[in-house]
Each structure stands twice: as C-alpha cells, then as structure tokens.
Amino acid sequence: MKLHPDASNAYAIQSYGPDGVVVNGQLRPVPLILCAVQGPQTWSANGFEGLTQTNFDELLPFQPELVIFGSGERIKFPAPRLLQGLIRNGIGVETMDNGAACRTFNVLAGEGRRVLMALLPLT
C-alpha cells in the first residue's frame, strides 16, 4: 500500500508490504526500528513468538515519547512484562497492525513528535 507523508524533515514511509518498508525512497527489510529523526535500523526481534524484554529495551536509547509496535499483518499484543523497561522510563507504547503503525508513524513524525516505530514482518 502506498502512503503519502506530510512535508517535514522526518523520515517517512512511502509504502509497506511483504518485502519490507520503503523509507525515504529505500526499501528496508523488517524487523525494523524507525526513528523519526535517526532513520531506519535493523531490529533484533525474531518474530512475535520470540519477542523478549531485551528486544524492547533496545528502543530505550532513542528516548522516544511513544513507541508504535507493529505486530505484523494482524494486531497481536506483547506480554506486558516485555514492556516494563519502556513503561518505567515513561515511554508510551501503542500496538497496531503494520498498516496502522506505518500510517500513524507518518502522521506523528510529520508533526515533529519523538516517535519510534518497531515493526515485525507481515506474518
């Protein structure tokens, strides 16, 4: 699906699909971390069933105000214990399917928010 971001200096998603996510014109494989100002990076998550607290703790150095967790093709909520590090640090977490996560990321990044998206493959 193609997306149309607002004009801003933030990284933005143009499209997403089974092959990955197109960020600022470049196809990036998932799992992926996308920070609005630091750009896309590989995420060590090995799929939903293999998620650990360590995977989510990798997001802490980015100091986001909000993490958007894209759980794949369908919305699946991670166990609350996995999010403890984020919550202890006052970081909000929203879980969405990948389509909603990509659209929401573009809106919030376009507004200049300190948002970070952690995206799993579409499976």
SULFEN-V903730 format. One record per pair of residues at least 4 apart in sequence whose C-alpha atoms are under 7 Angstrom apart, sorted by the first residue. I is the first residue (numbers start at 0). GAP is how many residues later the second one is. If there is no record, write none. Layout:
[[I/GAP] [I/GAP]]
This chain:
[[0/14] [0/15] [0/16] [1/12] [1/13] [2/10] [2/11] [2/12] [3/10] [4/7] [4/101] [5/104] [6/103] [7/102] [9/26] [9/27] [9/99] [9/100] [10/12] [10/13] [10/25] [10/26] [10/28] [11/11] [11/12] [11/94] [12/8] [12/9] [12/10] [12/11] [12/89] [12/93] [13/8] [13/9] [13/10] [14/6] [14/7] [15/4] [15/5] [15/6] [16/4] [17/104] [18/10] [19/7] [19/8] [19/9] [19/10] [20/6] [20/7] [20/8] [21/4] [21/5] [21/6] [22/4] [22/5] [29/89] [29/90] [29/91] [30/11] [30/12] [30/14] [30/88] [30/89] [30/90] [31/8] [31/9] [31/10] [31/11] [31/86] [31/87] [31/88] [32/7] [32/8] [32/9] [32/10] [32/84] [32/85] [32/86] [33/5] [33/6] [33/7] [33/82] [33/83] [33/84] [34/4] [34/5] [34/80] [34/81] [34/82] [35/73] [35/78] [35/79] [35/80] [43/11] [44/6] [44/10] [45/4] [45/5] [46/4] [46/73] [47/23] [50/4] [51/30] [52/4] [52/29] [52/30] [53/4] [55/26] [55/27] [56/28] [56/29] [59/26] [63/27] [63/50] [63/51] [63/52] [64/26] [64/27] [64/49] [64/50] [65/25] [65/26] [65/27] [65/48] [65/49] [65/50] [66/25] [66/26] [66/27] [66/48] [66/49] [66/50] [67/25] [67/26] [67/27] [67/33] [67/48] [67/49] [67/50] [68/25] [68/26] [68/27] [68/32] [68/48] [68/49] [68/50] [69/25] [69/26] [69/27] [69/28] [69/31] [69/48] [69/49] [69/50] [70/4] [70/5] [70/24] [70/25] [70/26] [70/27] [70/48] [70/49] [71/25] [71/26] [71/48] [71/49] [71/50] [71/51] [72/24] [72/25] [72/49] [72/50] [73/23] [74/20] [74/21] [74/22] [76/18] [77/4] [79/4] [82/4] [83/4] [84/4] [85/4] [85/5] [86/4] [86/5] [95/4] [95/5] [96/4] [97/4] [97/21] [98/4] [99/4] [100/4] [101/4] [102/4] [103/4] [104/4] [104/12] [105/4] [106/4] [107/4] [107/5] [107/7] [108/4] [108/6]]
